[in-house]
Every structure is written in C-alpha cells, then in structure tokens.
Amino acid sequence: MASRTALQWWQSEANVLAIRDYALLRGLLIWASGDPRDDRCLQSAVTVLPTLFPEELFHLACSVQKDVNELVHAVSQDRQFLTTVFGDLVEFDDFIGRLFRIYKEVFQDNRQTCSLGIHRTDYMVDRCRVSTDTEPCEYSGVDPSASEQLCLKQIEVNTVSVSLAGLSSRMKDFHEYVHSRYCRSGSLKLPENTCLESCVDALACAWREYGKPESCVLMAVEKRERNEFDQRVLEFGLWKRHGVPLIRRSLTQLAQEASLGPDRELLVSGSEVAVVYYRAGHNPVHYQGEGDWQTRLLLERSRATNCPSVAYQLAGTKKVQQALAVPGVLERFVADPEAARRLRSTFAGLYTLDLTPEGDAAMEMALKDPGRFVLKPQREGGGFNHYDEQVREVLQQVGHTPERASFILMDRIRPPSQQAFILRAGQFTLEPLPTIGELGIYGVYVRKGDRVLLNSEGGYLLRTKPATSNEGGLATGAGSLDTPNLVPTNNFVEKIKVSRN
C-alpha cells in the first residue's frame, strides 16, 4: 500500500487528473445517466493502486471454480430438486414463479443446442475465530494454531447477467502504469486476468456448435444500461477474436422483432441467432409487461443456446445456495469428496426461513442479534439485501406468513479492512479511507449432451468499497474496480496494518 512520502503525489491535482485521463483512455467508462439521449460518459470508479489480497485464498477461489461450473449444471438438470427447493415460493413470489413455470414448460422439450454458462462466484475474506468448538480452516494458509484465521467465504454464485469482465480486463494494465509512474516503491504481484478472453471464447464455442457460420449472437439488454461500455468490450472482442457478429436488443424490442422458424430456429429481424446472451432479465423491472415474459419463453423454446437458460438462472438463486449448504446436499451433486470439502469450506453459515422448525429457529436467532446476519431475497443485481435493524424490521413484518420463505439468512462476513484511494468521476484530490473488497472468479462452461466442451476458471474481478458500505456494486455508486496484489496469507494482516499507519 502507499507510503506517506508517495501520498503527496496522489494528492496533487495534476497527478489525479493524469490518472483519471489514463483511466478514460483505457476505456474504464460508464454512461452519466440512464437516459438514452444523454451522450455524456464518466470515468468508472477505480482504486488508484491495487489492494492486498491473501494469495492462498485467491488460489483456493480459482481452484474450486470448475467444480462450481459442474455443480450449476447438475443442479439445473435435477427437476425434482428444484421443485422441492422452490416449493410454495412460486405461488407468492411472482418473479420466481414465472421463471419456474417457463422452466417446467421447456424442461421436457428442450431444443437448445448446448448448455452455456458464464458464471461468477463472489467471495469475501472473513476473520474466523478459532475456538475449542471449531476446526481451523485447512485451506486458509494461516498457522492452524492461530486464534484467528482468515477464511474465504462465498457470497453468491452469479449465473445470469454476469458483468464487468470487460472493464475488469483493463485494470491490471491501469494499476501497473499508476504504480510504476507514481508509486516507485513496494512490489506488485498481480495475477494475469483472462476474464475477457474466457467469456468471449465461451460464446464463440457455443456459436460454433450451432453449426451455421451466418448466424449471430444476440445480447438481451436493458433499453439503456449505464454499464454499456463493459458490454461493448465483449461485443468487440467477440468479433476481433472470432469474427462472430453480435446484435443488441431489449426484451421489449424482441417482442416486436423475434420469431421462431419451422425448426424452432430463432430469427431476429431476419438474422438467425445461435446464442442468446442475457445482460438483462435478472430483475423483475426488466419485464415491462406480459409481452416481455412471452418473449423470454420464446427465446427459451428456440434452438438457440441461452446463456443462461432459465434452469441455470434458477440454479444460481439464493434459495438454491442455502439448500446446497444443508449437510449432505452438496455431496449429492459433487461426487469427488475432496472437491466437495473444498467447496464446503467456502460456505458461510446459511439458514432456511421456510415455515418449519428450522426456519422458526433461524428467525429467532436473527431477531435477537440482527447485526450477525444478512437477510437476502431471491433477487440479483445489488441493493436488495437487508442489514442490521432492517433484518429485524423485515422479519417482524413477514412474521410467520409464507412470504418469509422467499428470504434466506446468511452469517454476516467480517473482512479485515485496509487503506485505499478510490478515484471517482469529479474528484480532484485523494484521501485514504478504510475499505473492504469482494473477489469474483469467473467460470465458463459449455456442454453438449454428455460432452463437456469447455470447463474452466475464467479470470477475476475485484471490487473495493468503503468499509462502512453494505452494498458494493458499481451501479449503486459504492464499489470501485480493483486488482488483487497477492501476498502470502500469513503476512497479509501485518501488511494491512502497515497500510493503516
């Protein structure tokens, strides 16, 4: 992290402007607003220097991603399991209910050419107290005799509208430039980041399997997405690396332009579509009416490979995450005992809120100590979770009604903080502030019948936010793009103590 001597360089307005301009030239951009008529763009929020991350925990996250990819596929194919998990939830959560009805309609007559997953598993580093009642984490890289260990804990598995691979792919170069130009002290160990290439290659793999060189990839998008530049990086990369054209349409536009041919080929304004890549559809507000839901069903019924299919989307919900944490359930889908142990070591405490004795007990725990937990609904995209007194308020509101089952309860992770400089649009000076980070590992998976064509870990995303912020998304304004500077886990705590001084 920064030394006191170097700090004065970063507080110089001329240097801040130069760093900002380099970020702009690297394409680290967002639209200024959601108004399609507004052509102003802004610099994305970034950390000025890469932040420290425990090396062993980074490699653990990478090592389990192929298992996560296989797990998502296996869960998506188990209709009985998904039916049990969602139970009565489909009756009072209209969004999940509609997705599940589409899933049931297409399950027995799935014409999609392949299964294609572009996933991202998000983690935080947790400070785990070791007592006589707990076992030390064997994957932490910390002395097992220590009273406090650093452990990797899974926040969620994202299977739909997985974002920021485009912008994240540009952060390593940005940080290497800023460090060499202004810092001149300390060393960097920044892992190579293949997230752009991995996502693009997965799309191209599924496109090739469709077997028609004249076909295209369709990106389903919102009408105006502030993060459009991130999407465009993938669009342009798909053409540059593979010569595959990509077209963009909203669900509302597709309601007017999309149709199925005689062999259920998907046609959009005369172009045949090999792959549908969703960068929308994960939030109820993306469906503006019944026509948009009928469009989603039409896309699922087509021969085009959907990324994700509605089955993969359901497999990535919080409800499934909680169900897999129940003893013995993960092992039902992961045959390799060692792989299951590695995966389970990353699970935080997860509790059902179904109308069962277990759900009642979890509710009582949360009401007594709401600060220990995060209350999560079945929604993606940030800004939906509840913390602290909100946990108690929401649980008291839903009480013992069926709506309670639409939430899960998760132990709140307590990551160590470190000082960082975050540069946002409109800033001209920098001040250090305590921050915490969230690591995302991309995974790509392509399968055709019983043949796995591609299964790999696909690069990373690190988002850093003020330690006081609950939400960390770029869209919500709190998070910033970052790069992990890897240090041995045993040295991590001492190094971040130095960064605070």
Long-range contacts (C-beta under 8 A, 24 or more apart in sequence): 1-49, 1-51, 1-52, 1-186, 1-418, 1-419, 1-420, 1-495, 1-496, 1-498, 1-499, 2-49, 2-183, 2-419, 2-421, 2-432, 2-499, 3-185, 3-186, 5-185, 6-182, 6-183, 6-184, 6-185, 7-432, 9-182, 10-48, 10-182, 10-421, 10-430, 11-429, 11-430, 11-431, 13-428, 13-429, 15-182, 16-423, 16-427, 16-428, 16-429, 16-430, 17-428, 19-48, 19-178, 19-182, 19-423, 20-423, 20-427, 22-174, 22-177, 22-178, 23-174, 23-423, 26-170, 26-173, 26-174, 27-167, 27-170, 27-229, 27-233, 28-167, 28-170, 28-171, 28-174, 28-481, 29-229, 30-226, 30-227, 30-229, 30-474, 31-224, 31-225, 31-226, 31-227, 31-228, 31-229, 32-226, 33-226, 34-224, 34-225, 34-226, 35-224, 36-223, 36-224, 41-229, 42-425, 42-426, 43-423, 43-424, 43-425, 44-167, 44-425, 44-474, 44-480, 44-481, 45-422, 45-423, 45-424, 45-425, 45-474, 45-477, 45-479, 45-480, 45-481, 46-171, 46-174, 46-422, 46-423, 46-480, 46-481, 46-482, 47-175, 47-420, 47-421, 47-422, 47-423, 47-435, 47-464, 47-480, 47-481, 47-482, 47-483, 48-178, 48-420, 48-421, 48-422, 48-423, 48-430, 49-175, 49-178, 49-179, 49-183, 49-420, 49-421, 49-485, 50-175, 50-179, 50-188, 50-190, 50-482, 50-483, 50-484, 50-485, 51-418, 51-420, 51-435, 51-437, 51-462, 51-464, 51-482, 51-483, 51-484, 51-485, 52-418, 52-484, 52-485, 52-486, 52-487, 52-492, 52-495, 52-496, 52-499, 53-125, 53-437, 53-439, 53-462, 53-484, 53-485, 53-486, 53-487, 53-492, 54-125, 54-141, 54-150, 54-486, 54-487, 54-488, 54-489, 54-492, 55-141, 55-189, 55-486, 55-487, 55-488, 55-489, 56-139, 56-140, 56-141, 56-488, 56-489, 57-123, 57-125, 57-139, 57-140, 57-141, 57-150, 57-151, 57-152, 57-489, 58-191, 58-439, 58-460, 58-484, 58-486, 60-139, 60-152, 60-342, 60-345, 60-346, 61-121, 61-123, 61-152, 61-346, 61-439, 61-441, 61-460, 62-441, 62-457, 62-460, 63-342, 63-457, 64-121, 64-339, 64-342, 64-343, 64-346, 65-119, 65-121, 65-441, 65-442, 65-443, 65-456, 65-457, 65-458, 66-443, 66-455, 66-456, 66-457, 67-334, 67-336, 67-339, 67-342, 67-343, 68-119, 68-121, 68-157, 68-343, 68-443, 69-117, 69-119, 69-443, 69-444, 69-445, 69-455, 69-456, 70-334, 70-445, 70-455, 71-324, 71-330, 71-333, 71-334, 71-343, 72-117, 72-119, 72-157, 72-159, 72-312, 72-315, 72-316, 72-445, 73-115, 73-117, 73-312, 73-315, 73-445, 73-447, 74-333, 74-334, 75-315, 75-320, 75-324, 75-333, 76-115, 76-309, 76-311, 76-312, 76-314, 76-315, 77-311, 78-333, 79-104, 79-107, 81-323, 81-332, 82-311, 82-314, 82-315, 82-320, 85-319, 85-320, 85-323, 86-314, 86-319, 87-354, 87-405, 88-402, 88-405, 89-319, 89-378, 89-405, 89-406, 91-402, 92-402, 92-403, 92-406, 93-378, 93-406, 94-284, 95-284, 95-378, 95-379, 96-314, 96-317, 96-319, 96-378, 96-406, 98-287, 98-293, 99-310, 99-313, 99-314, 100-314, 102-296, 102-297, 102-300, 102-310, 103-310, 103-311, 103-314, 105-297, 105-300, 105-301, 106-297, 106-300, 106-301, 106-310, 107-311, 109-301, 110-309, 111-264, 111-301, 111-302, 111-303, 112-300, 112-302, 112-303, 112-304, 112-305, 112-306, 112-309, 113-206, 113-209, 113-210, 113-211, 113-274, 113-303, 113-304, 113-305, 113-448, 114-206, 114-209, 114-210, 114-305, 114-446, 114-447, 114-448, 114-453, 115-305, 115-309, 115-312, 115-445, 115-446, 115-447, 115-448, 116-202, 116-203, 116-205, 116-206, 116-275, 116-305, 116-306, 116-307, 116-308, 116-445, 116-446, 117-159, 117-202, 117-307, 117-308, 117-312, 117-443, 117-444, 117-445, 117-446, 118-162, 118-199, 118-202, 118-203, 118-277, 118-307, 118-308, 118-442, 118-443, 118-444, 118-458, 119-157, 119-158, 119-159, 119-162, 119-316, 119-442, 119-443, 119-444, 119-445, 120-157, 120-158, 120-162, 120-440, 120-441, 120-442, 120-443, 120-461, 121-154, 121-156, 121-157, 121-158, 121-440, 121-441, 121-443, 122-154, 122-155, 122-156, 122-157, 122-158, 122-438, 122-439, 122-440, 123-152, 123-153, 123-154, 123-155, 123-346, 123-438, 123-439, 123-440, 123-441, 124-152, 124-153, 124-155, 124-413, 124-415, 124-436, 124-437, 124-438, 124-439, 125-150, 125-151, 125-152, 125-153, 125-415, 125-416, 125-437, 125-439, 126-150, 126-151, 126-152, 126-153, 126-348, 126-413, 126-414, 126-415, 127-414, 127-415, 127-416, 137-345, 138-345, 139-342, 139-345, 140-489, 141-488, 141-489, 141-490, 142-489, 142-490, 143-490, 150-416, 150-489, 150-492, 150-493, 151-345, 152-345, 152-346, 153-346, 153-347, 153-348, 153-413, 154-321, 154-346, 154-347, 154-348, 155-348, 155-413, 155-438, 156-316, 156-318, 156-321, 157-316, 157-321, 158-316, 158-380, 158-440, 159-308, 159-312, 159-313, 159-315, 159-316, 160-278, 160-281, 160-282, 160-308, 160-312, 160-313, 160-316, 160-380, 161-278, 161-279, 161-280, 161-281, 161-282, 161-380, 161-381, 162-442, 163-227, 163-230, 163-231, 163-279, 164-227, 164-230, 164-440, 164-461, 164-463, 164-474, 164-481, 165-195, 165-196, 165-198, 165-199, 165-230, 165-233, 165-234, 165-442, 165-458, 165-459, 165-461, 166-196, 166-229, 166-230, 166-231, 166-232, 166-233, 166-234, 166-237, 167-229, 167-230, 167-233, 167-481, 168-193, 168-195, 168-196, 168-459, 168-460, 168-461, 168-462, 168-481, 169-193, 169-195, 169-196, 169-197, 169-233, 169-459, 170-233, 171-462, 171-481, 171-482, 171-483, 172-483, 174-483, 175-483, 188-485, 189-485, 189-486, 189-487, 190-483, 190-484, 190-485, 190-486, 191-460, 191-484, 191-486, 193-459, 193-460, 193-483, 194-458, 194-459, 195-442, 195-458, 195-459, 195-460, 195-461, 196-233, 196-234, 196-237, 196-459, 197-237, 197-241, 197-459, 198-442, 198-444, 198-456, 198-458, 198-459, 199-234, 199-442, 199-444, 199-458, 200-234, 200-237, 200-238, 200-241, 200-242, 201-241, 201-242, 201-444, 201-454, 202-307, 202-444, 202-445, 202-446, 202-454, 202-458, 203-234, 203-238, 203-244, 203-275, 203-277, 203-307, 204-238, 204-241, 204-242, 204-244, 205-446, 205-453, 205-454, 206-274, 206-275, 206-305, 206-307, 206-446, 207-242, 207-244, 207-274, 207-275, 209-305, 209-446, 209-448, 209-453, 210-274, 210-275, 210-303, 210-304, 210-305, 212-272, 212-274, 214-272, 215-271, 215-272, 215-273, 215-274, 216-244, 216-245, 216-246, 216-247, 216-271, 216-272, 216-273, 216-274, 217-244, 217-245, 217-246, 217-247, 217-273, 217-274, 217-275, 217-276, 217-277, 218-246, 218-247, 218-248, 218-249, 218-266, 218-268, 218-273, 218-275, 218-276, 218-277, 218-304, 219-246, 219-247, 219-248, 219-249, 219-277, 219-278, 219-279, 220-249, 220-250, 220-251, 220-254, 220-276, 220-277, 220-278, 220-279, 220-280, 220-281, 220-299, 221-248, 221-249, 221-250, 221-279, 221-280, 222-250, 222-279, 222-280, 222-286, 223-250, 223-252, 225-279, 225-280, 226-475, 227-474, 227-475, 231-279, 246-277, 247-271, 250-280, 251-280, 251-281, 251-286, 251-287, 251-288, 251-292, 251-295, 251-296, 252-288, 252-291, 252-292, 254-295, 254-298, 254-299, 255-291, 255-292, 255-294, 255-295, 258-295, 258-298, 258-299, 259-298, 260-298, 260-301, 260-302, 263-303, 264-301, 264-302, 264-303, 265-302, 265-303, 265-304, 266-298, 266-299, 266-302, 266-303, 266-304, 273-302, 273-304, 274-304, 274-305, 275-304, 275-305, 275-306, 275-307, 276-302, 276-304, 276-305, 276-306, 276-307, 277-307, 278-306, 278-307, 278-308, 281-313, 282-313, 282-380, 282-381, 283-379, 283-380, 283-381, 284-379, 316-380, 317-378, 318-376, 318-377, 318-378, 318-408, 319-378, 319-408, 321-350, 321-408, 322-350, 322-351, 322-352, 322-408, 322-410, 323-352, 325-349, 325-350, 348-410, 348-411, 348-413, 349-410, 349-411, 350-408, 350-409, 350-410, 350-411, 351-408, 351-409, 351-410, 352-405, 352-408, 352-409, 353-395, 353-404, 353-405, 353-407, 353-408, 353-409, 354-404, 354-405, 355-400, 355-402, 355-404, 355-405, 359-404, 359-405, 360-400, 362-409, 363-395, 363-404, 363-409, 365-409, 366-391, 366-392, 366-395, 366-409, 367-392, 367-395, 367-396, 371-412, 372-411, 372-412, 373-409, 373-410, 373-411, 373-412, 374-409, 374-410, 374-411, 374-412, 375-407, 375-408, 375-409, 376-407, 376-408, 376-409, 376-410, 377-406, 377-407, 378-406, 378-407, 381-473, 381-475, 382-471, 382-472, 382-473, 382-475, 382-476, 383-471, 383-473, 383-476, 385-470, 385-471, 387-412, 387-470, 416-492, 416-493, 416-496, 417-467, 417-496, 418-496, 418-499, 418-500, 419-496, 419-499, 419-500, 420-464, 420-482, 422-464, 422-466, 422-480, 423-480, 424-480, 433-466, 433-467, 434-466, 434-467, 434-468, 434-500, 435-464, 435-465, 435-466, 435-467, 436-464, 436-465, 436-467, 437-462, 437-463, 437-464, 437-465, 437-482, 437-484, 438-462, 438-463, 438-464, 438-465, 438-472, 438-479, 439-484, 460-484
